[in-house]
Amino acid sequence: MMLDCKFDIDVNEELSFSKAVYYNLNPVPVKKPWRDATGGFGSYVPLQGWIRIYDDDGNCGEAFCSRGMIDNILPLVLTGEKKTYQEWYHYLYWKLRNFGFQSGQICDLGTFDLVMLDLMARRRHQPLHRFLGAKKDWAASYKGGGSLLSDDDDIVSDMTRYVEEGYTTVKFKVGSDWGRDMDRDIRRMRKVREAVGDDIEIAVDANQVFSVEDAIKFAHLVEPYHPAWFEEPIHSHDMNGIKEVCEACDEMGMMVGFGESMRNSFAFETYAEKGVGHLMPLVGRMTSMSDLIRIRDLARSKGLRFSSGGTVWFNAAFGALYDENERLENHEPMMLPMEECLSVHPTEKDGKLWLPDIEGLPSRLDVDKLASNGTLQSVRYITKEDMRGFTVRASY
């Protein structure tokens, strides 16, 4: 099976990779300990490192990445071979299949896809979003945050500040005490609604903490405050449960959102069939960057809402391909510490992310700053000679 590219680029452009540089990062702390309903993130941003991969002419593509990039991708591409963009992608896709299509290794493939696109854009001296076909230099956004460790006043303060910054949609976490304290969540929703007024969209994100029965119960309790959508109320793979929750919410006129846990566009077809009204892929967890466009097009064809999450400092390049009502999530508690690792990045203004006029990806790692403040743990230079004798190792 061949997976087609959804960008208007030359998929037959040949690439050969000569070396890589991996910047290994110490843990990057969030501003204050942060928690969602199932204990997500805690005290640190989910960053491991940054990779630069060079072609034979000295051009590079780069991005945040996991250490799996060294273990699973570089041994397969630092070979001296020349393949087209399309050939490299399909070669790696099937090499990594035994890890499973929901694996971390398949996310490494998505990162490599991003790196290849970045490199190809730089060869043409174009910003990545323009290389991919965007006609504008901004992406629409909504802003999320709202830790369960924050008290009510802090939640209200953050949400009203987001509105003052120009965002018309805001989001916070629900599922207090592992989903057992619904009264607390509903009280916070009431306070935020009173603070921002009726014209601002407020979404709530449960991070899959509820059972089907409790998700429906919570939906009835929150319905008077008109949530823009109810995000991931139950387990992301419980497709029959999702159908039951969606049917119950649909009777209330409430939209349900899913997508952050899925790795490819095929799963979103099932979500749509089960009644999910808001498709929400996350850029750092996708098998390919083209899947973002496949899912966007699926949402358009079925009249569903679409947004994409993940590292907004990269995601903005793809958001420039979306319509104004197809937004990126700007998750402040995670994105702000990431922003401080960068020397260049998109700029927030009036609910939009404005892209810088630089070649390739709209962000650059601030290596000198990270070296001086102790965030940069080590730098590893990797050549073809370092990758000999590798074999893909996966479980049966």
Buried (B, 14 or more C-beta within 10 A) or exposed (E): EEBEBBBEBEBEBEBBBBBBBBBBBBEBEBEEEBBBBBEBBEEBBBBBBBBBBBBEEEBBBBBBBBBBBBBBBBBBBBBEBEBBBBBBBBBBBEBBBEBEBBBBBBBBBBBBBBBBBBBBBBBBEBBBBBBBEBEBBBBBBBBBBBBBEBEEEBBBEBBBBBBEBEBBBBBBBBBBEEBEBBEBBBBBBBBBBEBBEEEBBBBBBBBBBBBBEBBBBBBEBBBEBBBBBBBBBBBBBBBEBBBBBBEBBEEBEBBBBBBBBBBBBEBBBBBBEBBBBBBBBBBBBBBBBBBBBBBBEBBEEEEBBBBBBBBBBBBBBBBBBBEEEBBBBBBBBBBBBBBBBBEBBBEBEEBBBBBBEBBBBBBBBBBEBBEEEEBBEEEEEBEBEBBEEBEBEEEE
